[in-house]
Amino acid sequence: MPPQSGCYPKLSGGNLKKLKAMEKKAIQTIVAKSLPALSGESLTYNAAKNVYLTLGYTSAAGNMYYKAIRFSEKLAVFYHIGQGYARTFLNGITLFCWDGTKAKIIGQKFWGGYDWRDFSEYFAKEQSILMLKDFLTSQAKLQGAQVSDQDALACSRTLIEETQRKQLA
């Protein structure tokens, strides 16, 4: 029997704000529990950039290092970021998938030394897409399936773009 409409209070004003705060707390708890690489890390959500940020550390040279994290139902993308006095740079990207109980690394790429990259959302996204395409192509081969590069690339783009959608209202 369906619940009667009078059983649930209408959400307005303060109740709606409380519900949104509870949802935000719930998603942060899910992230902390679902991403083992973050255990013990302090996370904040930057709504303007639609990204979770870990607590950073400062090197002896004065550069700050932290991870920027985006996730979806299937993936988590970690950008390893450094911030110097003059620019922000991308040190690496780590892709995770869910194996049912925990996160599993499916791709990793690092830049460093003389090969560092200025941080760019476009570059980071495109590199993530290519990394995921390589993973999906290798999985197809392991399973004896034939998948075109075009299909693997299109699927990878869709999955990475899902990590960039707003997770919170």
N, C-alpha and C positions, 0 to 999 in steps of 0.2 A: 504494500500500500504506500503511495507516495506521501511524503511529509506535507502537512498543511502549511499554507503560506504564513499563517500566524505563528508558527513554531520558531521562526528565525527572526531576530531583530533586524530592522533596516539599518544599513551602514551609512552613516553620515557624519560629517564633521570629525569630532574626536575619535569616534569608533573606527572610522576609515583610516585615520592616521595611525591608530594603534595597530590595525590589521597590517598596514604597509610596513610598519616598524617590525612586526612579528615576522612578516615574510622576508624582510631584509636579513634579520637575525637567522632565520631558518636557512636561507641560501648560504650565508656565511658559515654556518655550522656544517652544512652538507659539503661545502668546498673543503673545509678543514678536515673532515672525516674521509672524504672521497679521494683526496689527493695526498698520498702518503709523503710525497716529496716536500710537502708544506708543513709536516708535523713539527710543532714547536715554533713555527714562524708566525709573526704578527701580520695580519692582512688588513688592508684598507681598500675600500672601493672608491675609485675615481669615476664619478658619473659622467663628467665632461668627456673623458677619454674612453669610457666604457671598459674599464680594465681594473683588475685587482692588482695591488702592488704589495710586495713583501717589504719588510723592514730592511733598509739598506745598511751598508757599512761604508766607512770612509777609509781609503787606502792612505799609506804614508805620503803618497804624492798629492793627496787632497782630492782624488776622484771618488765619487760615490757610486756604489754598485748595488743593484737590486734586480728583482725579477718582476716583469709585468706579465700578468696571466689572463688569458681568455679561455673560456670553456663552453662546451655545448654538451648535449646528452651523450655524444660519442667520443669527443676529443677534448684535450687540454693543450693549449699552446703556451709555452713559457718563452718569453723574450728575455735574454740575459742582457741587461742594459748597464752602461756606464755613463756617468755624467761628469764631465770635466768642467773646467772654468769657461771654456769657449764653445763646447758642443756636447751633444748627446750622441753616444755611439752604441751600435749593436755588436755585442761580443759573441752572441750565439742564439740558437733557437733549439728548443727541445719539444718534441711532439709526444704526447701520451695518448693511449687509448684505455678503455676500461676492459678488464678481463672478467668482470662479474663481481669481483671483490676488491680489487685495487687497481691503481694506475700502473701501466706498463709502458716503458719507453719504446716507441716505434721509429723514432728518427731523431738525429741530433746533428747539428752543424755548428762549428765555432769559427770565428774569425779572431785574429789577434796579431800582436806584433806589428809588422808593417802592413798587414792585410786587413786592418780594422775597417769598419763601415760606419759612416754617419747614419744615425737612426732615421729611418723613413718608414712610415706606415705601409706605403706601397711596396717597398723593397722587402720588408719583413713578411708581408702577406704573400707576395709572389714566391719567396723562398720557402715559406711554409707549404704552399700549394705544391711546389715541385718536390719537396721532401715527402709529402703524403702520396703524391703520384708514384714516386719510386717505391714506396712501401706497398701500395695497392698492386702495382705491377708485379712485384716480387711475390706477393701473396697469391696472385692469380697463377703465376708459374708453378708455385708449390702445390697448388690445388689442381694443376693440369688444365686450367681454363685459359682461353684466349680472350684477351681484352685489348682493344686498340689503345694506342697512346692518347688519342683524342677523347675516348670515353673515360679513361683513367684520369685525364687532366680535368675534364668537365666535372666528374664526380668529386675530385679533390677540391676544386674551386668551391663547389656547393658546400662541402663539409667544412672547409676553413671559413667560409662566409657565415656559416651558422655560429661559429665561435665569436664573431664580431657583432652579432645582434645584441641589442640591449637585454640584459638578463634581469634587470630591476626596473620598475616603473619610476 
